[in-house]
Amino acid sequence: MPAEHDGNELLRTEGLAKTFGRGKDEVRAVDGVDLHLRRGEVTALVGQSGSGKSTLGRLLLRLADPTAGRVVFGGRDVTAVRGAARRDYWREVQAVFQDPFAAFHQYRRVEATLATALQLMPSETRESGREAMAAALAAVGLDAAETLAKRPHELSGGQRQRVMLARALMLRPRLLIADEATSLLDASVRVTVLNLLADLRDERGMTVLFVTHDLGQAYYLADRIAVMHRGRIVESGPAEQVVAEPEHPYTRSLLADVPKLHRSS
């Protein structure tokens, strides 16, 4: 079912589709998705493995080309952006992925990892790059003096994930896509990262797309939930409504795996 549309929209997709293969081997990973993300809200995209949610995230990031449909960001069509236009888009739309260790070069210090974000920053702001690193690390609860010189193996999983969040924040994006960003973390660290994402929404007015297989985490964090199944959005709405009055059988099946839900406060 299509998501609602209003004047507070930051990003929308229209009939977005991505297929792989041809003929009898064709797979519709994303099948005509209409999704709307509102400014300053967390939207959780929920679905089990194979539902198409990560492929949809790659389409929104312009890391893959859709088979059909379009992506509109801030009122402009970004479906086919290339080159410098895509680099400009990446300043405004950043991502944090599932495995924070894979995002690091094994032998590079944190400072070198964060420095890669400077390449996307306007040239006039690059001179203050170290200050941007320190400010971004502080925003995720890490001390620059202790962190910048460390290598990946010297950081915990939660610290690595927060460093990748800091890298994204250096560009001050309008939209952050967190694709299973907590699934490999211990429970206590997972809550810390979820609360950090909520703080980014509340303090910076950042829009967040939280991609997850866990409806419990989605309910804890999100303002709105969109449920994805077999490449389609089958249900969407305010988080309380989707959880309290699920309309689609697939949503009800996801809820059956979450015995008790608690909202963050």
N, C-alpha and C positions, 0 to 999 in steps of 0.2 A: 504494500500500500504506500502511496506517496507520502512524504513528510509534509507537514504544514509549512506554509510560506508566510513570512511577514517582513516588515521593513527593517528589522534588526539583523538581517541576513549578512553573513560574511562570505560564505561559500555555498554553492549549490551545484548539484549534478543533475543533468537532464537526460534520462534514458541511457545512462552510461552502461556500456557493455564491453566485455573482453572475452573472446573465445580463443581456444587453442585447438589446433588440428583441423581437419576437414572431413566432410561426409560423416560416415558412421563413427569416426574417431573424434569428432568435434566435442569439445568440452566447453560449456558456458560457465566460466569461472565467475563472471559478473554479468548479470542478465537484466538489463533495463532498470538500473537503480536511479531513483530520485531521492537525493539526500540533501537536507538543508542544515547548515551549521550557523548558529546564532552568535553574534558578537558577545564575548565575555561569559560564555557558558561552556560547561563540559558536556559533550555528547559521548555516550558510550556506544560503540558498535560491537554488539555481542553476537557470538556464534561459535559453534564447535569447529574443530579442525576440518578444513575442506569446505567451509561455508562460503568462502570467497572474500572474507573480510580483509585479509592481508593483501590480496590482489587489488582490492578497491583502494586500500591505502597507498599502494604503489602508483595507481592511476592518479590519485589526488596529488601525490608528490611529483608527478610528471617523470617518474622513473620508468614508466611503461606507457605505450600508446593504446588508447581504447580502440576497439573495433567499431563502436558506434557511440553516439551521444556526445555530450560536452561537459566541461568543467568551467564554471564561472566563479571568479574570485574577486571580491570587491567591485562587482559590476562589470568586470571585463572577462572576455573569453580567453582562457589560458590553455585550452585543449591542445593546441599545436605549437606552443611556445618552444623556441629553440635558441641555442647560443646565448647571447647576452641577455635576451629577454627571459630565458629560463633561469639564468643566474640571478637576475633581479627578483624573480618569483621565489627562489630559494632563500633570499634574504627575509622574506615575509612568511614563508612556510618551512618549518623545520621539523625534524623527526628524531625520536629516540626509539631504538629497536629492542628486541627481546634479549639478545645476548650481549651484555656490555663488554665482555672480554674480547669478543670477535671484532668489536669496533676499534680496538687499540692495535697499534703496531707493537709487537712483543718487546722490542728494545727501546722504543721511544719513551721519553719522559712525558708526564702529563702536559708540561708546557708546550712541547712539540705537537701534541695532539690538539690542544686548544688553538694553537697557532694556525692550524689549517682553516679555522673559521675566519681568520683575518682575510683570506683570499676572496671571500664573498663580501667583505665590508667595503664601503666606498673608500677610495684612496686617501681622502682627507682625514679619515678617522683611524687609519691603521697605526699612526705613530703612537696613539694612546692604547695600543693593543694590550700591553701588560696590565694596565689599569683596568681594561675591560675584562681580562681574565680574572683578576682579583675580585672585581665586583660580582662577576657571574658565580665564582666559587662561593663567595660569601652568601649569595642568594640561595644556594642549595646547602648551606650549613657546613662548608669546608673552608679551612684556613689556607690561604694561598701560600704562605711561607712554608707550611708543612706538606702541601700537596704537589706543587708545581714540579718539584725535583724528583718525585717518585715515578717508578715504572709500574706497569699494570700488576705484576705479581706482588707488589707491595701494598696493594689496595684490596679491601674486601669487595664482594660483589655489590653491596649497596653503595660503597664509595665510588666504584667504577660507574655505576648507573648514574649517580649524581654528577660525576664529571661529565658524562655525555649530555646530561641535562644542562649543565653549565655551558658546554660548547654551543648548544642550541640557543641558550639565552643570550649569549654574546651578541647575536644578531638582532636581538629584540624583535622576534617574529610576532606576527599577529595571530598565527595559527601554529600550534604544536600538535603533531601527530605522534602519539605514544602507542606503538604497536607491540602488544604483549610485553610492555616494559617492566612488569613486575612478576612475570610468571616464573622466572628462575631464581627469585629472591626468597630468603627465609621469611616466615610470617611477620616477624617484628619489623624487619627492614621493609617489607612490602607495605605495611601501614605507613611507615615514614615517608616512602615515595608517594603514596596516594595522598597523604596530607600535604606534601610539597606541591603536588599538582593542583590541589584545591587552593593553596595559598597563591599560586601563580594566577589563578582565575580571580581570586578575591582582591589581591593587591595590585596586580598589573592589568586586570581586565583582559587577560589573555584567553583566547578561544582554544579549547583542547578537544581533540578527537581521541578518545581512549579506546583502543581496539583490544578486546579481551574475549576469552572463552568463558570467563567467570562472571555470572550474573550477580553474584554476591558483591564482588568488587565494584561492578558497574553501579549497583544500587547505593553502595557506600559513598561513591564519589560523584556520580553524574547528576546533572540537572535534567537531562533527557536521555532516553535509551532508544536505540534503533536495533532491532533484532534481525539478523541476516541468516538466511537458510537457502542452500542450493543456489547461491548467486543473487538472491533477491532480498529486499527489505520486506519482511512479512508483517512487521508491526513496529510502530514508533509512537512516541509521545512522552509526556513528563514521566520521570522515573517512578514516582509514587503510583501513577496511574497504571503504568505497564506492569508493575509488580503486584499491585493490589487487584487489578481487574484485567488480567491477560486475556486477549481476544484469540490469539492463534494457538493451536495445539503445540506447536514447536516451542513457543514461549513457556507454556505450561510445563512441558517436559524439562526445560532448563531449570525452572523453578523447583521442580521435584528434587533436584540434586542439591538444593540450598535450603537446609531445614529451618534456618532462622536468620533473618536479615536485620541489620542495624544501620541506620543512617549516621553519617558523620555530623558533628555539630560544632 
